[in-house]
Amino acid sequence: MDEIDPILLRDAFGKFMTGVTVVTAVRGDGKYVGFTANSFTSVSLDPPMLLVCPGKFLSSYETFSKCIHFSVNILSEGQEKISNIFATSDDDRFTKVPHKLDLNGVPTIDGATVQFSCTTNNIIPTGDHCVLIGQIDDLKLSNEPGLGYVGGQYFSLGLERAAFKDTTSNAICGAIIEDKENIILIKTPDGLQPPQCKAIDRSNQIKDLNDTIINYGISAKLGQAYSVFEGIKSREHSTYFLATGKIKDTSSDVISIPISQLNQQKFTSPAISRMMSRFALEAQSRNFSLYLGDVEKGAIHGIQERK
């Protein structure tokens, strides 16, 4: 059997959609330590137990491999910055992140949707990690939606669902379709635009978009929501998704443009031009974010890359 490529294996593991946690403990000299983990595993309800897997590459590995108590904090939507802080080697993490001590004297992260306080039950060295099993002494639970992570990027079900709340107004639904290093675009008299359709019935916009893509002779698979915005005066609602695909039937209106050349193109509107420029920038790191706002200004969710 051939040796498995570790990069390929990392990418394969990354396909599993998880939450995001910060695991904390206290070093022997009293210093607080912590790291970001994609997830944790529930082990038992009776007694209540969970496990996490600290990596041997962590500067705090020795602490976690010997700790008596630790906490697991499931981060909430909007806590990407906290995740990124604990994913770096910054020694000053806890001065940047609001926290409180639990009943065991271990720091817990303010605003986390769940805070588990644990006493170590067992520690099992395994490969380049150890399995840290804890019995849950206490937990605090909020109603905040959790932060998600997949394929090297954050996502939020709460924010993505916001794209579909208003079903009463006209809507534009489109797709930014990647074909390897290129983007598939449609030529119009006013410039280029992603394949898109206008739907009066918002509940059918995904079906309408898929039908439109097929009619252009394109085979594509839709992914996550990428940009959701409204016209300031028209209130027309636009939603664009990331997608992968290829041109199956050649058409003079359907072209393929290198991602590196997107900033040089003329698009049908300033809003689409800004969206495509953002895509070209984020494609360099493969750390795509979600934009929510209007055609001129809005919020970027999850733009920072997790280290």
C-alpha positions in Angstrom: 0.0 0.0 0.0 1.4 3.4 -1.0 2.0 6.0 1.7 -0.9 8.5 2.0 0.0 12.0 1.0 -0.4 14.1 4.2 -1.5 17.2 2.3 -4.2 15.1 0.5 -5.2 13.6 3.9 -5.5 17.0 5.5 -7.7 18.2 2.6 -9.8 15.0 3.0 -10.3 15.6 6.7 -11.2 19.2 5.9 -14.3 18.1 3.9 -16.0 17.2 7.2 -18.2 20.1 8.3 -17.6 20.9 12.0 -18.0 23.5 14.6 -15.1 25.5 16.0 -13.9 25.2 19.6 -11.2 26.8 21.8 -9.7 24.4 24.3 -8.1 25.9 27.4 -6.2 24.8 30.5 -3.8 26.2 33.1 -0.1 25.6 33.0 1.8 24.5 36.1 3.1 28.1 36.6 -0.5 29.5 36.4 -0.3 30.7 32.8 -3.4 30.2 30.8 -3.0 28.2 27.6 -5.4 27.4 24.7 -5.7 26.3 21.1 -8.3 26.2 18.4 -9.7 22.8 17.4 -12.2 22.2 14.6 -14.3 20.1 16.8 -14.6 17.7 19.7 -16.3 14.4 20.2 -19.1 13.5 22.6 -18.2 10.3 24.4 -20.9 9.5 27.0 -24.0 10.8 28.6 -23.7 8.8 31.7 -21.3 9.7 33.0 -21.1 12.9 30.8 -17.8 12.8 28.9 -16.2 14.3 25.8 -12.8 14.2 24.1 -10.5 16.5 22.2 -7.2 15.8 20.5 -4.3 18.2 21.2 -1.5 18.0 18.6 2.1 17.4 19.6 3.1 20.5 17.5 1.3 22.8 20.0 3.5 24.9 22.3 1.0 24.0 25.0 1.0 20.2 24.3 2.9 19.3 27.4 0.3 21.1 29.5 -2.7 19.4 27.9 -0.9 16.0 28.0 -0.7 16.3 31.8 -3.6 18.6 32.7 -6.1 17.7 35.5 -8.8 20.2 34.3 -9.6 21.8 30.9 -12.5 23.5 29.2 -14.0 23.2 25.7 -15.7 26.3 24.3 -17.9 26.0 21.3 -17.6 29.3 19.5 -20.6 31.3 18.4 -21.3 32.9 15.0 -19.2 36.0 14.7 -16.3 34.7 16.8 -13.9 34.0 13.9 -11.4 36.5 15.3 -11.2 34.5 18.6 -10.7 31.3 16.6 -7.8 32.9 14.7 -6.2 34.3 17.8 -6.1 30.8 19.4 -4.9 29.3 16.1 -1.7 31.3 16.2 1.4 31.1 18.4 0.6 34.5 20.1 1.6 34.3 23.8 -0.8 37.2 24.5 -4.1 35.5 23.6 -6.0 35.9 26.8 -5.4 39.7 27.0 -7.2 40.0 23.7 -10.1 37.7 24.4 -12.7 38.3 27.2 -12.9 35.3 29.5 -14.0 34.1 32.9 -12.7 31.3 35.2 -14.9 28.2 35.7 -15.4 26.2 38.9 -12.0 24.5 38.3 -10.1 27.8 37.7 -9.8 27.3 34.0 -10.6 30.2 31.6 -13.8 29.9 29.5 -14.4 32.1 26.5 -17.1 34.8 26.9 -19.8 34.6 24.3 -19.2 31.0 23.4 -22.4 29.2 22.6 -21.4 26.3 25.0 -18.7 26.2 27.7 -17.8 22.7 29.0 -15.7 22.5 32.2 -14.0 19.1 32.5 -11.8 17.0 34.7 -9.4 14.8 32.9 -10.5 11.1 32.8 -7.7 9.7 30.6 -5.0 10.8 28.2 -4.0 8.4 25.4 -0.9 9.3 23.2 -2.0 8.5 19.6 0.1 9.3 16.5 1.0 13.0 16.3 -1.8 13.9 18.8 -3.1 12.7 22.1 -6.7 11.8 23.0 -7.7 13.9 26.0 -10.9 12.5 27.5 -12.7 14.6 30.1 -15.6 14.1 32.4 -17.9 17.1 32.3 -18.2 18.8 35.6 -20.4 21.8 34.4 -21.6 23.4 31.3 -23.1 26.7 30.2 -25.3 26.8 27.2 -26.6 29.9 25.2 -29.0 30.3 22.3 -26.4 31.8 20.1 -25.9 29.9 16.8 -22.5 28.2 16.4 -19.7 29.0 14.1 -19.0 26.4 11.4 -15.8 25.4 9.6 -15.2 23.3 6.4 -12.6 23.2 3.7 -10.4 25.8 5.4 -13.0 28.4 5.8 -15.7 29.5 8.2 -19.4 29.5 7.5 -22.6 30.5 9.4 -26.0 28.9 8.9 -27.6 31.9 10.4 -26.0 34.3 7.9 -26.6 32.0 4.9 -30.2 31.6 5.9 -30.6 35.4 5.9 -30.2 35.2 2.1 -33.7 33.6 1.9 -35.7 35.5 4.6 -37.4 38.0 2.3 -39.4 36.1 -0.3 -41.6 38.9 -1.5 -39.4 41.1 -3.7 -37.9 40.4 -7.1 -34.6 38.7 -6.9 -31.5 38.1 -9.0 -29.8 34.7 -8.4 -26.4 34.0 -9.9 -23.4 31.8 -9.7 -19.6 32.5 -9.8 -18.6 29.3 -11.6 -15.0 28.2 -11.3 -13.5 26.0 -14.0 -10.0 25.3 -12.7 -8.1 28.6 -12.9 -10.9 30.3 -14.9 -14.4 31.8 -14.3 -17.3 31.3 -16.6 -19.0 34.5 -17.5 -21.8 35.7 -19.8 -21.3 38.5 -22.4 -24.1 41.1 -22.5 -24.3 44.5 -24.3 -23.5 46.2 -21.0 -20.5 44.0 -20.1 -19.8 40.7 -18.4 -21.8 39.1 -15.6 -22.0 35.7 -13.9 -24.7 33.3 -15.2 -27.8 34.6 -13.4 -31.6 34.8 -13.6 -34.4 37.0 -12.3 -37.0 35.3 -10.2 -40.3 36.7 -8.9 -40.9 33.6 -6.8 -38.0 33.6 -4.4 -38.8 30.0 -3.3 -37.9 28.7 -6.7 -34.7 30.7 -7.3 -32.3 27.8 -6.9 -34.2 25.7 -9.4 -34.4 28.7 -11.8 -30.7 29.3 -11.5 -29.9 25.7 -12.2 -32.2 25.8 -15.2 -30.5 29.0 -16.5 -27.0 27.5 -16.1 -28.1 24.4 -18.1 -29.6 26.6 -20.8 -26.3 28.4 -21.2 -24.7 25.0 -21.9 -22.8 24.9 -18.6 -22.5 22.0 -16.2 -22.2 23.3 -12.6 -22.5 22.4 -9.0 -23.6 25.2 -6.6 -21.8 25.7 -3.3 -22.1 28.2 -0.5 -23.7 31.7 -0.7 -21.0 34.2 -1.5 -22.7 37.6 -1.8 -26.1 38.8 -0.8 -27.1 42.5 -1.4 -30.0 44.8 -2.3 -30.3 47.8 -4.6 -30.6 51.0 -2.6 -33.5 52.4 -4.6 -34.9 49.3 -6.4 -34.7 47.0 -3.3 -34.0 44.3 -5.8 -32.4 41.4 -3.9 -29.3 39.7 -5.4 -27.8 36.4 -4.2 -24.7 34.9 -5.8 -23.3 31.5 -5.0 -19.9 29.9 -5.4 -19.9 27.0 -7.9 -17.6 24.7 -9.9 -18.3 23.6 -13.4 -17.4 23.7 -17.0 -18.7 24.7 -20.4 -20.3 21.8 -22.2 -21.9 23.4 -25.2 -20.0 26.3 -26.9 -21.9 29.6 -27.2 -20.7 33.0 -28.3 -22.2 34.5 -25.2 -20.5 32.2 -22.8 -16.8 32.8 -22.2 -14.1 31.6 -19.8 -11.8 34.3 -18.2 -8.7 33.6 -16.1 -9.3 34.5 -12.4 -6.1 36.6 -12.5 -7.7 38.8 -15.2 -11.0 39.5 -13.6 -9.9 43.0 -12.4 -9.3 44.0 -16.0 -12.9 43.2 -17.2 -15.9 45.4 -17.7 -18.9 44.1 -15.8 -22.6 45.1 -16.0 -22.7 47.0 -12.7 -20.3 48.4 -10.1 -21.7 45.9 -7.5 -20.8 42.9 -9.7 -17.4 44.4 -10.5 -16.7 44.8 -6.7 -17.9 41.3 -6.1 -15.7 39.8 -8.8 -12.7 41.8 -7.5 -13.2 40.4 -4.0 -13.5 36.9 -5.5 -10.2 37.3 -7.4 -8.5 38.4 -4.1 -9.9 35.7 -2.0 -9.2 33.0 -4.6 -5.5 33.5 -3.9 -5.9 32.1 -0.4 -9.1 30.0 -1.0 -10.5 31.7 2.0 -13.9 32.8 0.7 -16.2 35.0 2.8 -19.9 36.0 2.7 -20.9 39.6 2.0 -24.2 40.9 3.3 -25.3 44.5 2.6 -26.5 46.7 -0.2 -24.8 47.5 -3.5 -22.5 50.0 -1.9 -21.6 48.9 1.6 -22.1 45.9 3.8 -20.4 43.4 6.1 -17.9 40.7 5.3 -18.3 37.5 7.3 -15.3 35.2 7.9 -12.8 37.0 5.7 -9.8 36.0 7.8 -8.0 32.8 7.0 -7.7 30.3 9.8 -4.0 29.6 10.5 
